[in-house]
Amino acid sequence: MSWLSFDCYGTLIDWERGILDVLQPRFPSTPAGELLRKYGDVEAGLEALPYRPYRDILRDAAASFGLSERFSLESWEPFPDTAEALRRLGRRFKLAILSNVDDELFAASARKMGVVFDAIVTAQQCRSYKPSLNNFLLLRERLGESPLHCAQSLFHDHGPAKRLGWRTAWVRRGAVIGASGDVRPDIVVDELRGLADTLEAVS
């Protein structure tokens, strides 16, 4: 195995915090978990429609909550352990991204992480959104092999990766969105640094 592939938002970037920073002030009496579950359902429904750019998805998801402007993904921050763990993993593996966003939006997040990825596949390039198998097949074609796919979302990532026979690592993050699914990842850790520890111990 020479490649690790990563979901970005929820795994490397704290998208739930970014969503809550917008929604909690508007709906202060609604529990955070309920807001996140509703957002997850709304976004998944929009992504199941014929392909549109992720900027449009963010705008329409915001509108469903009565917001006049789209969620500002560019302001969302990496988890505290992301950059260091990716640097550690990058010493032993090639690193790829498989993300449900536009190229330009991911580029802004990549600058925040300060890591150069060896391959990047976005929904914009695939013209589809995970959990579509199309996205995973394009990534495998680009890499020339099936990677160990590392992600938080059982729904968006582990389910389709497992259907293709890939090994997966579940970076749980204590997240709400995408946390349910009848899938058995090969590796389970709570944070990305835990994945670095695990792979360093066996490599």
URHUDA-V422398 format. One record per helix or strand. SS is the DSSP state (~ for helix, > for strand). FROM is the first residue (numbers start at 1). TO is the last residue. If there is no record, write none. Layout:
# URHUDA-V422398
ss=SS from=FROM to=TO
ss=SS from=FROM to=TO
This chain:
# URHUDA-V422398
ss=> from=3 to=6
ss=> from=9 to=9
ss=> from=13 to=13
ss=~ from=15 to=26
ss=~ from=32 to=47
ss=~ from=54 to=64
ss=~ from=73 to=75
ss=> from=78 to=78
ss=~ from=82 to=90
ss=> from=94 to=99
ss=~ from=103 to=113
ss=> from=119 to=122
ss=~ from=123 to=126
ss=~ from=133 to=143
ss=> from=148 to=151
ss=~ from=154 to=163
ss=> from=168 to=171
ss=> from=187 to=189
ss=~ from=192 to=202
